[in-house]
Amino acid sequence: MNLEALADFNLVAAHGGFGRAGRMSGRSKATLSRHVSELEHSLGVRLIERGSQSLRLTDEGRALHERTDGLLSEIAEAGEAIVLGASTPRGRLRVSAPMVFAHVALPRIGTRFALAYPEVKLEIVAEDRKVDPVEDGYDLVIRIDPSPDERLIGRRFLIDERLIVALPDMPRPQAAPDGGPRPVKAVLLNATSPNVVWQMKSDLEGEVLFKPEPILRFSSLLMVRDAVLAGAGAALLPKLLVAGDIEAGRIVCWGTHAGPSVEIWALQSSRRLIGAKVRAFLDVMERAFPARVFGPAP
């Protein structure tokens, strides 16, 4: 079996088409198509059904892809590790990260990495959709509170917390006469439930409940933060996003949300070995957060 043809078949299968596989790998569609045809001829079975508008793996093609894709990735990375040893990481490194974390932390982290490892071509994409490292061509994906997924492996590198914040001159609501949640003008995400209640831990008052009354709703936490700074109301935001504003006195923290902490993970496909460039990027990222945990707000 021609391993180059097998690798090109797995590339096409992973990306769902010759065109997308070609764009992600830089290889021509003609070469990919020829190699897949050669592999089908050598095996004597059809691996891909080629329609006018779509491509579909046959049962044989799906079985071959599932059994060989991970093995080829490990062979390639083992060869790279042997050739490079513990030397300088090199090659292309694609990282997907949530919008807030990407905008707040990764320009600084990415710059440190690029200066330390000039032979790596680093590409960081900020997006909130749930990507697949293999299908979308990423070496590493950063996720907030990820659900368990046997296809992914990685490490938690940061724990954050959510804070209730507002402008310094915005009065904090007093206790309601009926003892219920205190109403407060708020800026919310679009997806926030209309019945949401903020449960806050405060050193001054213990546990306090707020009932946010939305003045504005946005699709992005970055937009929510900017609206708070403009005086629209209070908001529930990750400390990672507002720590600098609190330190500078632009906003104040009323208290910490009583819900679970926020876990930030770096993940990659379980089919792949951890390459030198991925390991180096993780090391740079973890050095940027030596405490691993954001402590109580100032």
ChimeraX commands (.cxc) that place a marker at each C-alpha (Angstrom):
marker #1 position 0.00,0.00,0.00 radius 0.5
marker #1 position 1.31,3.44,-0.96 radius 0.5
marker #1 position 1.53,5.41,2.30 radius 0.5
marker #1 position 1.54,8.76,0.51 radius 0.5
marker #1 position -1.68,7.83,-1.27 radius 0.5
marker #1 position -3.15,6.62,2.03 radius 0.5
marker #1 position -2.19,9.90,3.72 radius 0.5
marker #1 position -3.86,11.90,0.94 radius 0.5
marker #1 position -7.00,9.76,1.20 radius 0.5
marker #1 position -7.17,10.42,4.94 radius 0.5
marker #1 position -6.68,14.13,4.28 radius 0.5
marker #1 position -9.64,14.17,1.89 radius 0.5
marker #1 position -11.75,12.05,4.25 radius 0.5
marker #1 position -10.99,14.28,7.25 radius 0.5
marker #1 position -11.87,17.50,5.43 radius 0.5
marker #1 position -14.86,16.16,3.52 radius 0.5
marker #1 position -13.72,16.98,0.01 radius 0.5
marker #1 position -10.82,17.43,-2.38 radius 0.5
marker #1 position -11.15,21.22,-2.50 radius 0.5
marker #1 position -11.10,21.80,1.23 radius 0.5
marker #1 position -8.33,19.23,1.74 radius 0.5
marker #1 position -6.30,21.02,-0.92 radius 0.5
marker #1 position -6.79,24.43,0.68 radius 0.5
marker #1 position -5.86,23.17,4.14 radius 0.5
marker #1 position -2.77,21.26,3.00 radius 0.5
marker #1 position -1.56,23.30,0.04 radius 0.5
marker #1 position -1.71,20.23,-2.21 radius 0.5
marker #1 position -3.43,20.31,-5.59 radius 0.5
marker #1 position -6.86,18.75,-6.08 radius 0.5
marker #1 position -5.52,16.83,-9.07 radius 0.5
marker #1 position -2.77,15.20,-6.98 radius 0.5
marker #1 position -5.18,14.29,-4.22 radius 0.5
marker #1 position -7.69,12.81,-6.67 radius 0.5
marker #1 position -5.00,10.82,-8.45 radius 0.5
marker #1 position -3.63,9.36,-5.22 radius 0.5
marker #1 position -7.10,8.37,-4.00 radius 0.5
marker #1 position -7.80,6.67,-7.35 radius 0.5
marker #1 position -4.47,4.82,-7.15 radius 0.5
marker #1 position -5.28,3.65,-3.63 radius 0.5
marker #1 position -8.73,2.43,-4.70 radius 0.5
marker #1 position -7.16,0.56,-7.63 radius 0.5
marker #1 position -4.52,-1.10,-5.43 radius 0.5
marker #1 position -7.12,-2.21,-2.87 radius 0.5
marker #1 position -9.72,-3.18,-5.42 radius 0.5
marker #1 position -12.54,-1.32,-3.65 radius 0.5
marker #1 position -14.18,2.09,-3.98 radius 0.5
marker #1 position -13.39,4.30,-1.01 radius 0.5
marker #1 position -15.23,7.50,-1.97 radius 0.5
marker #1 position -18.51,8.11,-3.76 radius 0.5
marker #1 position -18.03,11.24,-5.85 radius 0.5
marker #1 position -21.22,13.20,-6.50 radius 0.5
marker #1 position -21.59,16.41,-8.45 radius 0.5
marker #1 position -22.04,18.49,-5.31 radius 0.5
marker #1 position -20.84,16.27,-2.47 radius 0.5
marker #1 position -18.43,13.55,-1.44 radius 0.5
marker #1 position -19.29,10.53,0.70 radius 0.5
marker #1 position -17.12,7.78,2.12 radius 0.5
marker #1 position -18.16,4.22,1.35 radius 0.5
marker #1 position -18.31,1.73,4.23 radius 0.5
marker #1 position -14.85,0.50,3.17 radius 0.5
marker #1 position -13.54,4.04,2.99 radius 0.5
marker #1 position -14.89,4.91,6.42 radius 0.5
marker #1 position -13.35,1.78,7.97 radius 0.5
marker #1 position -9.98,2.48,6.35 radius 0.5
marker #1 position -10.00,6.10,7.52 radius 0.5
marker #1 position -10.90,5.22,11.11 radius 0.5
marker #1 position -8.23,2.53,11.36 radius 0.5
marker #1 position -5.31,4.33,9.68 radius 0.5
marker #1 position -5.66,8.09,10.20 radius 0.5
marker #1 position -4.40,8.10,13.77 radius 0.5
marker #1 position -1.62,5.64,12.94 radius 0.5
marker #1 position -0.29,7.81,10.11 radius 0.5
marker #1 position -0.34,10.89,12.31 radius 0.5
marker #1 position 1.65,9.07,14.98 radius 0.5
marker #1 position 4.15,7.77,12.41 radius 0.5
marker #1 position 4.65,11.26,11.00 radius 0.5
marker #1 position 5.09,12.86,14.40 radius 0.5
marker #1 position 7.37,10.07,15.62 radius 0.5
marker #1 position 9.54,10.65,12.57 radius 0.5
marker #1 position 9.56,14.39,13.24 radius 0.5
marker #1 position 10.51,13.78,16.86 radius 0.5
marker #1 position 13.39,11.51,15.84 radius 0.5
marker #1 position 14.68,13.95,13.22 radius 0.5
marker #1 position 14.34,17.02,15.40 radius 0.5
marker #1 position 14.94,15.37,18.76 radius 0.5
marker #1 position 14.72,18.03,21.42 radius 0.5
marker #1 position 15.77,20.76,19.00 radius 0.5
marker #1 position 13.87,23.88,18.00 radius 0.5
marker #1 position 10.17,23.39,17.14 radius 0.5
marker #1 position 9.31,24.29,13.56 radius 0.5
marker #1 position 6.50,24.13,11.04 radius 0.5
marker #1 position 2.94,25.45,11.02 radius 0.5
marker #1 position 0.95,25.70,14.26 radius 0.5
marker #1 position -2.79,26.49,14.10 radius 0.5
marker #1 position -4.64,27.35,17.33 radius 0.5
marker #1 position -8.37,27.98,17.80 radius 0.5
marker #1 position -9.47,29.96,20.87 radius 0.5
marker #1 position -12.67,31.56,22.23 radius 0.5
marker #1 position -13.12,35.23,21.38 radius 0.5
marker #1 position -12.59,36.64,24.88 radius 0.5
marker #1 position -9.52,34.58,25.71 radius 0.5
marker #1 position -8.04,35.17,22.25 radius 0.5
marker #1 position -8.44,38.95,22.43 radius 0.5
marker #1 position -7.41,39.36,26.08 radius 0.5
marker #1 position -4.50,36.94,26.40 radius 0.5
marker #1 position -3.26,35.56,23.10 radius 0.5
marker #1 position -1.74,38.66,21.45 radius 0.5
marker #1 position 0.78,38.80,24.29 radius 0.5
marker #1 position 1.26,35.03,24.47 radius 0.5
marker #1 position 1.47,34.69,20.70 radius 0.5
marker #1 position 4.11,37.41,20.49 radius 0.5
marker #1 position 6.23,35.75,23.17 radius 0.5
marker #1 position 5.98,32.44,21.36 radius 0.5
marker #1 position 6.78,33.92,17.94 radius 0.5
marker #1 position 9.88,35.66,19.30 radius 0.5
marker #1 position 11.07,32.53,21.10 radius 0.5
marker #1 position 10.36,30.13,18.19 radius 0.5
marker #1 position 10.86,31.98,14.89 radius 0.5
marker #1 position 10.83,28.74,12.89 radius 0.5
marker #1 position 7.18,28.10,13.78 radius 0.5
marker #1 position 4.48,29.78,11.69 radius 0.5
marker #1 position 1.84,30.50,14.33 radius 0.5
marker #1 position -1.78,31.12,13.30 radius 0.5
marker #1 position -4.38,31.92,15.96 radius 0.5
marker #1 position -8.08,32.02,15.09 radius 0.5
marker #1 position -10.57,33.67,17.47 radius 0.5
marker #1 position -13.97,31.95,17.27 radius 0.5
marker #1 position -16.65,30.79,19.67 radius 0.5
marker #1 position -17.88,27.83,17.61 radius 0.5
marker #1 position -16.99,24.30,18.70 radius 0.5
marker #1 position -14.32,23.21,16.25 radius 0.5
marker #1 position -12.97,19.74,15.49 radius 0.5
marker #1 position -9.14,19.72,15.55 radius 0.5
marker #1 position -8.88,17.12,12.78 radius 0.5
marker #1 position -11.65,18.25,10.45 radius 0.5
marker #1 position -10.84,21.95,10.85 radius 0.5
marker #1 position -7.09,21.53,10.67 radius 0.5
marker #1 position -6.09,22.76,14.14 radius 0.5
marker #1 position -3.13,21.53,16.16 radius 0.5
marker #1 position -4.61,22.89,19.39 radius 0.5
marker #1 position -8.02,24.16,20.51 radius 0.5
marker #1 position -8.69,26.18,23.66 radius 0.5
marker #1 position -12.09,25.63,25.24 radius 0.5
marker #1 position -14.01,27.02,28.21 radius 0.5
marker #1 position -15.56,24.35,30.47 radius 0.5
marker #1 position -15.34,21.61,27.81 radius 0.5
marker #1 position -17.58,18.56,27.96 radius 0.5
marker #1 position -15.79,15.19,28.17 radius 0.5
marker #1 position -14.80,13.99,24.69 radius 0.5
marker #1 position -12.85,10.76,24.17 radius 0.5
marker #1 position -11.54,12.14,20.87 radius 0.5
marker #1 position -9.69,14.95,22.66 radius 0.5
marker #1 position -6.88,15.01,25.19 radius 0.5
marker #1 position -5.22,17.94,26.92 radius 0.5
marker #1 position -4.72,19.83,30.11 radius 0.5
marker #1 position -6.44,22.48,32.20 radius 0.5
marker #1 position -4.10,25.44,32.41 radius 0.5
marker #1 position -6.25,28.12,34.04 radius 0.5
marker #1 position -9.17,28.51,36.44 radius 0.5
marker #1 position -11.10,31.77,36.30 radius 0.5
marker #1 position -14.12,33.14,38.15 radius 0.5
marker #1 position -17.13,35.28,37.24 radius 0.5
marker #1 position -17.57,38.69,38.85 radius 0.5
marker #1 position -20.54,41.03,39.13 radius 0.5
marker #1 position -19.21,44.41,38.04 radius 0.5
marker #1 position -20.48,47.96,37.45 radius 0.5
marker #1 position -19.27,51.54,37.21 radius 0.5
marker #1 position -17.97,53.01,40.49 radius 0.5
marker #1 position -20.83,55.53,40.68 radius 0.5
marker #1 position -23.61,52.98,40.08 radius 0.5
marker #1 position -25.40,52.41,43.41 radius 0.5
marker #1 position -25.59,48.83,44.59 radius 0.5
marker #1 position -29.23,47.77,45.04 radius 0.5
marker #1 position -30.43,47.53,48.63 radius 0.5
marker #1 position -32.17,44.49,50.05 radius 0.5
marker #1 position -35.70,44.01,48.74 radius 0.5
marker #1 position -38.53,44.44,51.31 radius 0.5
marker #1 position -39.78,40.92,50.67 radius 0.5
marker #1 position -36.29,39.49,51.02 radius 0.5
marker #1 position -36.24,38.33,47.42 radius 0.5
marker #1 position -33.63,38.99,44.74 radius 0.5
marker #1 position -32.62,42.64,44.39 radius 0.5
marker #1 position -33.52,44.12,40.97 radius 0.5
marker #1 position -30.59,45.65,39.08 radius 0.5
marker #1 position -30.21,47.26,35.66 radius 0.5
marker #1 position -28.00,44.88,33.71 radius 0.5
marker #1 position -26.28,44.07,30.43 radius 0.5
marker #1 position -26.74,40.43,29.41 radius 0.5
marker #1 position -25.75,38.00,26.72 radius 0.5
marker #1 position -28.39,37.18,24.14 radius 0.5
marker #1 position -28.55,33.57,25.31 radius 0.5
marker #1 position -29.17,34.45,28.98 radius 0.5
marker #1 position -32.44,33.08,30.33 radius 0.5
marker #1 position -35.09,35.70,31.24 radius 0.5
marker #1 position -35.44,33.95,34.61 radius 0.5
marker #1 position -31.76,34.16,35.54 radius 0.5
marker #1 position -30.78,35.19,39.07 radius 0.5
marker #1 position -27.24,36.18,40.02 radius 0.5
marker #1 position -26.08,34.56,43.24 radius 0.5
marker #1 position -23.21,36.62,44.66 radius 0.5
marker #1 position -20.69,35.99,47.40 radius 0.5
marker #1 position -19.72,39.19,49.21 radius 0.5
marker #1 position -17.35,39.79,52.12 radius 0.5
marker #1 position -19.63,42.57,53.36 radius 0.5
marker #1 position -23.05,40.95,53.04 radius 0.5
marker #1 position -22.46,37.25,52.66 radius 0.5
marker #1 position -24.67,35.72,49.96 radius 0.5
marker #1 position -26.78,38.15,47.94 radius 0.5
marker #1 position -29.27,37.50,45.12 radius 0.5
marker #1 position -29.73,39.93,42.22 radius 0.5
marker #1 position -32.46,39.86,39.58 radius 0.5
marker #1 position -30.94,41.42,36.43 radius 0.5
marker #1 position -33.31,43.64,34.46 radius 0.5
marker #1 position -31.82,43.76,30.97 radius 0.5
marker #1 position -31.16,47.18,29.47 radius 0.5
marker #1 position -29.15,45.69,26.60 radius 0.5
marker #1 position -28.37,42.24,25.26 radius 0.5
marker #1 position -25.31,41.35,23.17 radius 0.5
marker #1 position -23.87,38.27,21.50 radius 0.5
marker #1 position -20.34,38.88,22.83 radius 0.5
marker #1 position -18.85,39.30,26.30 radius 0.5
marker #1 position -16.53,41.94,24.83 radius 0.5
marker #1 position -19.57,43.99,23.87 radius 0.5
marker #1 position -21.10,43.46,27.32 radius 0.5
marker #1 position -17.91,44.77,28.95 radius 0.5
marker #1 position -17.84,47.86,26.72 radius 0.5
marker #1 position -21.50,48.59,27.55 radius 0.5
marker #1 position -20.73,48.38,31.28 radius 0.5
marker #1 position -17.87,50.85,30.80 radius 0.5
marker #1 position -20.29,53.14,28.94 radius 0.5
marker #1 position -22.67,53.11,31.92 radius 0.5
marker #1 position -25.44,50.79,30.69 radius 0.5
marker #1 position -25.63,48.76,33.89 radius 0.5
marker #1 position -24.09,45.89,35.84 radius 0.5
marker #1 position -22.92,42.62,34.29 radius 0.5
marker #1 position -21.62,39.17,35.11 radius 0.5
marker #1 position -18.20,38.86,33.45 radius 0.5
marker #1 position -15.09,36.64,33.69 radius 0.5
marker #1 position -12.32,38.11,35.79 radius 0.5
marker #1 position -9.86,37.48,32.97 radius 0.5
marker #1 position -11.76,40.08,30.94 radius 0.5
marker #1 position -12.21,42.79,33.59 radius 0.5
marker #1 position -9.23,42.42,35.95 radius 0.5
marker #1 position -7.40,45.31,34.25 radius 0.5
marker #1 position -10.47,47.56,34.43 radius 0.5
marker #1 position -10.90,46.82,38.14 radius 0.5
marker #1 position -7.23,47.50,38.86 radius 0.5
marker #1 position -7.43,50.81,36.97 radius 0.5
marker #1 position -10.60,51.83,38.82 radius 0.5
marker #1 position -12.75,52.04,35.69 radius 0.5
marker #1 position -15.23,49.56,37.17 radius 0.5
marker #1 position -15.74,47.99,40.58 radius 0.5
marker #1 position -16.48,44.43,41.61 radius 0.5
marker #1 position -19.55,43.96,43.78 radius 0.5
marker #1 position -18.72,40.33,44.47 radius 0.5
marker #1 position -17.94,36.91,43.06 radius 0.5
marker #1 position -20.58,34.78,41.42 radius 0.5
marker #1 position -21.43,31.81,43.63 radius 0.5
marker #1 position -21.59,29.37,40.71 radius 0.5
marker #1 position -18.82,26.98,39.66 radius 0.5
marker #1 position -15.44,28.32,38.62 radius 0.5
marker #1 position -14.50,28.63,34.94 radius 0.5
marker #1 position -12.04,26.03,33.63 radius 0.5
marker #1 position -9.95,26.81,30.56 radius 0.5
marker #1 position -8.44,23.82,28.75 radius 0.5
marker #1 position -6.00,23.31,25.87 radius 0.5
marker #1 position -7.01,20.24,23.83 radius 0.5
marker #1 position -5.88,18.32,20.77 radius 0.5
marker #1 position -6.94,15.20,18.93 radius 0.5
marker #1 position -6.36,12.01,20.91 radius 0.5
marker #1 position -5.15,10.44,17.67 radius 0.5
marker #1 position -2.02,12.57,17.61 radius 0.5
marker #1 position 1.16,12.66,19.64 radius 0.5
marker #1 position 2.00,15.94,21.34 radius 0.5
marker #1 position 4.50,17.47,18.91 radius 0.5
marker #1 position 7.39,19.75,19.83 radius 0.5
marker #1 position 5.66,22.92,18.60 radius 0.5
marker #1 position 2.46,22.18,20.55 radius 0.5
marker #1 position 4.42,21.40,23.69 radius 0.5
marker #1 position 6.39,24.63,23.32 radius 0.5
marker #1 position 3.22,26.69,22.88 radius 0.5
marker #1 position 1.64,25.11,25.97 radius 0.5
marker #1 position 4.75,25.91,27.98 radius 0.5
marker #1 position 4.67,29.58,26.92 radius 0.5
marker #1 position 0.95,29.81,27.69 radius 0.5
marker #1 position 1.31,28.24,31.12 radius 0.5
marker #1 position 4.20,30.56,32.00 radius 0.5
marker #1 position 1.85,33.47,31.28 radius 0.5
marker #1 position -0.41,32.23,34.12 radius 0.5
marker #1 position 2.02,30.97,36.78 radius 0.5
marker #1 position -0.60,30.96,39.55 radius 0.5
marker #1 position -3.00,28.91,37.36 radius 0.5
marker #1 position -5.90,30.47,39.27 radius 0.5
marker #1 position -7.26,34.01,39.28 radius 0.5
marker #1 position -7.64,34.94,42.94 radius 0.5
marker #1 position -10.26,37.17,44.58 radius 0.5
marker #1 position -10.94,40.48,42.91 radius 0.5
marker #1 position -9.22,43.58,44.34 radius 0.5
marker link #1:1,2 radius 0.2
marker link #1:2,3 radius 0.2
marker link #1:3,4 radius 0.2
marker link #1:4,5 radius 0.2
marker link #1:5,6 radius 0.2
marker link #1:6,7 radius 0.2
marker link #1:7,8 radius 0.2
marker link #1:8,9 radius 0.2
marker link #1:9,10 radius 0.2
marker link #1:10,11 radius 0.2
marker link #1:11,12 radius 0.2
marker link #1:12,13 radius 0.2
marker link #1:13,14 radius 0.2
marker link #1:14,15 radius 0.2
marker link #1:15,16 radius 0.2
marker link #1:16,17 radius 0.2
marker link #1:17,18 radius 0.2
marker link #1:18,19 radius 0.2
marker link #1:19,20 radius 0.2
marker link #1:20,21 radius 0.2
marker link #1:21,22 radius 0.2
marker link #1:22,23 radius 0.2
marker link #1:23,24 radius 0.2
marker link #1:24,25 radius 0.2
marker link #1:25,26 radius 0.2
marker link #1:26,27 radius 0.2
marker link #1:27,28 radius 0.2
marker link #1:28,29 radius 0.2
marker link #1:29,30 radius 0.2
marker link #1:30,31 radius 0.2
marker link #1:31,32 radius 0.2
marker link #1:32,33 radius 0.2
marker link #1:33,34 radius 0.2
marker link #1:34,35 radius 0.2
marker link #1:35,36 radius 0.2
marker link #1:36,37 radius 0.2
marker link #1:37,38 radius 0.2
marker link #1:38,39 radius 0.2
marker link #1:39,40 radius 0.2
marker link #1:40,41 radius 0.2
marker link #1:41,42 radius 0.2
marker link #1:42,43 radius 0.2
marker link #1:43,44 radius 0.2
marker link #1:44,45 radius 0.2
marker link #1:45,46 radius 0.2
marker link #1:46,47 radius 0.2
marker link #1:47,48 radius 0.2
marker link #1:48,49 radius 0.2
marker link #1:49,50 radius 0.2
marker link #1:50,51 radius 0.2
marker link #1:51,52 radius 0.2
marker link #1:52,53 radius 0.2
marker link #1:53,54 radius 0.2
marker link #1:54,55 radius 0.2
marker link #1:55,56 radius 0.2
marker link #1:56,57 radius 0.2
marker link #1:57,58 radius 0.2
marker link #1:58,59 radius 0.2
marker link #1:59,60 radius 0.2
marker link #1:60,61 radius 0.2
marker link #1:61,62 radius 0.2
marker link #1:62,63 radius 0.2
marker link #1:63,64 radius 0.2
marker link #1:64,65 radius 0.2
marker link #1:65,66 radius 0.2
marker link #1:66,67 radius 0.2
marker link #1:67,68 radius 0.2
marker link #1:68,69 radius 0.2
marker link #1:69,70 radius 0.2
marker link #1:70,71 radius 0.2
marker link #1:71,72 radius 0.2
marker link #1:72,73 radius 0.2
marker link #1:73,74 radius 0.2
marker link #1:74,75 radius 0.2
marker link #1:75,76 radius 0.2
marker link #1:76,77 radius 0.2
marker link #1:77,78 radius 0.2
marker link #1:78,79 radius 0.2
marker link #1:79,80 radius 0.2
marker link #1:80,81 radius 0.2
marker link #1:81,82 radius 0.2
marker link #1:82,83 radius 0.2
marker link #1:83,84 radius 0.2
marker link #1:84,85 radius 0.2
marker link #1:85,86 radius 0.2
marker link #1:86,87 radius 0.2
marker link #1:87,88 radius 0.2
marker link #1:88,89 radius 0.2
marker link #1:89,90 radius 0.2
marker link #1:90,91 radius 0.2
marker link #1:91,92 radius 0.2
marker link #1:92,93 radius 0.2
marker link #1:93,94 radius 0.2
marker link #1:94,95 radius 0.2
marker link #1:95,96 radius 0.2
marker link #1:96,97 radius 0.2
marker link #1:97,98 radius 0.2
marker link #1:98,99 radius 0.2
marker link #1:99,100 radius 0.2
marker link #1:100,101 radius 0.2
marker link #1:101,102 radius 0.2
marker link #1:102,103 radius 0.2
marker link #1:103,104 radius 0.2
marker link #1:104,105 radius 0.2
marker link #1:105,106 radius 0.2
marker link #1:106,107 radius 0.2
marker link #1:107,108 radius 0.2
marker link #1:108,109 radius 0.2
marker link #1:109,110 radius 0.2
marker link #1:110,111 radius 0.2
marker link #1:111,112 radius 0.2
marker link #1:112,113 radius 0.2
marker link #1:113,114 radius 0.2
marker link #1:114,115 radius 0.2
marker link #1:115,116 radius 0.2
marker link #1:116,117 radius 0.2
marker link #1:117,118 radius 0.2
marker link #1:118,119 radius 0.2
marker link #1:119,120 radius 0.2
marker link #1:120,121 radius 0.2
marker link #1:121,122 radius 0.2
marker link #1:122,123 radius 0.2
marker link #1:123,124 radius 0.2
marker link #1:124,125 radius 0.2
marker link #1:125,126 radius 0.2
marker link #1:126,127 radius 0.2
marker link #1:127,128 radius 0.2
marker link #1:128,129 radius 0.2
marker link #1:129,130 radius 0.2
marker link #1:130,131 radius 0.2
marker link #1:131,132 radius 0.2
marker link #1:132,133 radius 0.2
marker link #1:133,134 radius 0.2
marker link #1:134,135 radius 0.2
marker link #1:135,136 radius 0.2
marker link #1:136,137 radius 0.2
marker link #1:137,138 radius 0.2
marker link #1:138,139 radius 0.2
marker link #1:139,140 radius 0.2
marker link #1:140,141 radius 0.2
marker link #1:141,142 radius 0.2
marker link #1:142,143 radius 0.2
marker link #1:143,144 radius 0.2
marker link #1:144,145 radius 0.2
marker link #1:145,146 radius 0.2
marker link #1:146,147 radius 0.2
marker link #1:147,148 radius 0.2
marker link #1:148,149 radius 0.2
marker link #1:149,150 radius 0.2
marker link #1:150,151 radius 0.2
marker link #1:151,152 radius 0.2
marker link #1:152,153 radius 0.2
marker link #1:153,154 radius 0.2
marker link #1:154,155 radius 0.2
marker link #1:155,156 radius 0.2
marker link #1:156,157 radius 0.2
marker link #1:157,158 radius 0.2
marker link #1:158,159 radius 0.2
marker link #1:159,160 radius 0.2
marker link #1:160,161 radius 0.2
marker link #1:161,162 radius 0.2
marker link #1:162,163 radius 0.2
marker link #1:163,164 radius 0.2
marker link #1:164,165 radius 0.2
marker link #1:165,166 radius 0.2
marker link #1:166,167 radius 0.2
marker link #1:167,168 radius 0.2
marker link #1:168,169 radius 0.2
marker link #1:169,170 radius 0.2
marker link #1:170,171 radius 0.2
marker link #1:171,172 radius 0.2
marker link #1:172,173 radius 0.2
marker link #1:173,174 radius 0.2
marker link #1:174,175 radius 0.2
marker link #1:175,176 radius 0.2
marker link #1:176,177 radius 0.2
marker link #1:177,178 radius 0.2
marker link #1:178,179 radius 0.2
marker link #1:179,180 radius 0.2
marker link #1:180,181 radius 0.2
marker link #1:181,182 radius 0.2
marker link #1:182,183 radius 0.2
marker link #1:183,184 radius 0.2
marker link #1:184,185 radius 0.2
marker link #1:185,186 radius 0.2
marker link #1:186,187 radius 0.2
marker link #1:187,188 radius 0.2
marker link #1:188,189 radius 0.2
marker link #1:189,190 radius 0.2
marker link #1:190,191 radius 0.2
marker link #1:191,192 radius 0.2
marker link #1:192,193 radius 0.2
marker link #1:193,194 radius 0.2
marker link #1:194,195 radius 0.2
marker link #1:195,196 radius 0.2
marker link #1:196,197 radius 0.2
marker link #1:197,198 radius 0.2
marker link #1:198,199 radius 0.2
marker link #1:199,200 radius 0.2
marker link #1:200,201 radius 0.2
marker link #1:201,202 radius 0.2
marker link #1:202,203 radius 0.2
marker link #1:203,204 radius 0.2
marker link #1:204,205 radius 0.2
marker link #1:205,206 radius 0.2
marker link #1:206,207 radius 0.2
marker link #1:207,208 radius 0.2
marker link #1:208,209 radius 0.2
marker link #1:209,210 radius 0.2
marker link #1:210,211 radius 0.2
marker link #1:211,212 radius 0.2
marker link #1:212,213 radius 0.2
marker link #1:213,214 radius 0.2
marker link #1:214,215 radius 0.2
marker link #1:215,216 radius 0.2
marker link #1:216,217 radius 0.2
marker link #1:217,218 radius 0.2
marker link #1:218,219 radius 0.2
marker link #1:219,220 radius 0.2
marker link #1:220,221 radius 0.2
marker link #1:221,222 radius 0.2
marker link #1:222,223 radius 0.2
marker link #1:223,224 radius 0.2
marker link #1:224,225 radius 0.2
marker link #1:225,226 radius 0.2
marker link #1:226,227 radius 0.2
marker link #1:227,228 radius 0.2
marker link #1:228,229 radius 0.2
marker link #1:229,230 radius 0.2
marker link #1:230,231 radius 0.2
marker link #1:231,232 radius 0.2
marker link #1:232,233 radius 0.2
marker link #1:233,234 radius 0.2
marker link #1:234,235 radius 0.2
marker link #1:235,236 radius 0.2
marker link #1:236,237 radius 0.2
marker link #1:237,238 radius 0.2
marker link #1:238,239 radius 0.2
marker link #1:239,240 radius 0.2
marker link #1:240,241 radius 0.2
marker link #1:241,242 radius 0.2
marker link #1:242,243 radius 0.2
marker link #1:243,244 radius 0.2
marker link #1:244,245 radius 0.2
marker link #1:245,246 radius 0.2
marker link #1:246,247 radius 0.2
marker link #1:247,248 radius 0.2
marker link #1:248,249 radius 0.2
marker link #1:249,250 radius 0.2
marker link #1:250,251 radius 0.2
marker link #1:251,252 radius 0.2
marker link #1:252,253 radius 0.2
marker link #1:253,254 radius 0.2
marker link #1:254,255 radius 0.2
marker link #1:255,256 radius 0.2
marker link #1:256,257 radius 0.2
marker link #1:257,258 radius 0.2
marker link #1:258,259 radius 0.2
marker link #1:259,260 radius 0.2
marker link #1:260,261 radius 0.2
marker link #1:261,262 radius 0.2
marker link #1:262,263 radius 0.2
marker link #1:263,264 radius 0.2
marker link #1:264,265 radius 0.2
marker link #1:265,266 radius 0.2
marker link #1:266,267 radius 0.2
marker link #1:267,268 radius 0.2
marker link #1:268,269 radius 0.2
marker link #1:269,270 radius 0.2
marker link #1:270,271 radius 0.2
marker link #1:271,272 radius 0.2
marker link #1:272,273 radius 0.2
marker link #1:273,274 radius 0.2
marker link #1:274,275 radius 0.2
marker link #1:275,276 radius 0.2
marker link #1:276,277 radius 0.2
marker link #1:277,278 radius 0.2
marker link #1:278,279 radius 0.2
marker link #1:279,280 radius 0.2
marker link #1:280,281 radius 0.2
marker link #1:281,282 radius 0.2
marker link #1:282,283 radius 0.2
marker link #1:283,284 radius 0.2
marker link #1:284,285 radius 0.2
marker link #1:285,286 radius 0.2
marker link #1:286,287 radius 0.2
marker link #1:287,288 radius 0.2
marker link #1:288,289 radius 0.2
marker link #1:289,290 radius 0.2
marker link #1:290,291 radius 0.2
marker link #1:291,292 radius 0.2
marker link #1:292,293 radius 0.2
marker link #1:293,294 radius 0.2
marker link #1:294,295 radius 0.2
marker link #1:295,296 radius 0.2
marker link #1:296,297 radius 0.2
marker link #1:297,298 radius 0.2
view
